[in-house]
Amino acid sequence: MVPVLEVAAGIGEVDHTTVKDMCVCVARIDQAERDLSERGLMVTAERGTVKNGAATIASQYRTQLARYIRELGLSPSSRAAITAPDTDDEDDSDIWD
């Protein structure tokens, strides 16, 4: 995933920790979704039928994943907000002039 993001989103070495944490979020969402698929949204517990805790966990990880997607510029709207620096090739003078 990282090599693709380096080219597609322009992430660098400094972003690798964030990308790794984002991958953990995706893995945990997958794990929670598997549990929801196997056991359902409602499960039987000591106190009767209750909401499967995996639904809450998946929701929390999705919220965090959305933040990472925004921060790394991986959504169409976040990419649109990024502006390229002005590269004026005509001005080759010294930056201190």
C-alpha positions in Angstrom: 0.0 0.0 0.0 2.8 2.5 0.9 4.5 2.4 -2.5 1.2 3.2 -4.2 0.5 6.0 -1.8 4.0 7.5 -2.3 3.2 7.9 -6.0 -0.5 8.6 -5.9 -0.8 10.8 -2.8 2.8 12.0 -2.5 3.3 10.7 1.0 6.9 10.5 2.2 9.0 8.8 4.8 7.6 11.1 7.6 4.0 9.8 6.8 4.8 6.0 7.2 3.8 5.9 10.8 0.5 7.5 10.0 -0.1 5.1 7.1 0.8 2.1 9.3 -1.8 3.2 11.9 -4.3 3.7 9.1 -3.6 0.1 8.0 -4.3 -1.1 11.5 -7.6 0.8 11.4 -8.6 -1.0 8.2 -7.6 -4.4 9.6 -9.6 -3.8 12.8 -12.6 -2.6 10.8 -12.4 -5.9 8.7 -12.2 -7.9 11.9 -15.2 -6.2 13.4 -17.2 -6.6 10.2 -16.3 -10.3 10.2 -17.7 -10.6 13.7 -20.8 -8.8 12.7 -21.3 -11.1 9.7 -20.8 -14.2 11.9 -22.7 -13.2 15.0 -25.0 -10.5 13.8 -25.8 -7.0 15.1 -27.6 -8.3 18.1 -26.1 -11.0 20.4 -27.2 -12.9 23.4 -25.4 -12.0 26.6 -25.9 -12.4 30.3 -28.6 -9.7 30.3 -30.4 -10.9 27.3 -30.1 -9.7 23.7 -27.8 -6.7 23.3 -26.0 -4.8 20.6 -22.8 -6.5 19.3 -19.9 -4.5 20.6 -18.2 -5.0 17.3 -20.6 -2.4 15.8 -19.4 0.3 18.1 -15.8 -0.6 17.6 -16.2 -0.6 13.8 -17.8 2.9 14.0 -15.0 4.3 16.1 -12.3 2.9 13.8 -14.2 4.3 10.8 -14.2 7.8 12.4 -10.4 7.5 12.9 -9.9 6.2 9.3 -11.8 9.2 7.9 -9.3 11.4 9.7 -6.3 9.6 8.3 -7.9 9.7 4.8 -8.4 13.5 5.1 -4.9 14.1 6.6 -3.1 12.1 3.9 -5.1 13.6 1.1 -6.6 10.3 0.0 -10.2 11.5 -0.6 -11.2 13.5 -3.7 -12.3 16.5 -1.6 -9.0 16.6 0.3 -7.0 16.3 -2.9 -8.9 19.1 -4.4 -8.0 21.3 -1.5 -4.3 20.8 -2.1 -2.7 23.4 -4.3 0.6 23.0 -6.0 3.3 25.5 -5.3 3.8 28.2 -7.9 6.8 27.2 -10.0 7.8 30.4 -11.8 10.7 29.3 -14.1 11.3 32.8 -15.3 12.7 33.9 -11.9 16.1 32.2 -11.7 17.5 34.9 -9.5 19.0 34.3 -6.1 16.4 33.9 -3.4 18.2 36.6 -1.3 17.9 39.3 -4.0 
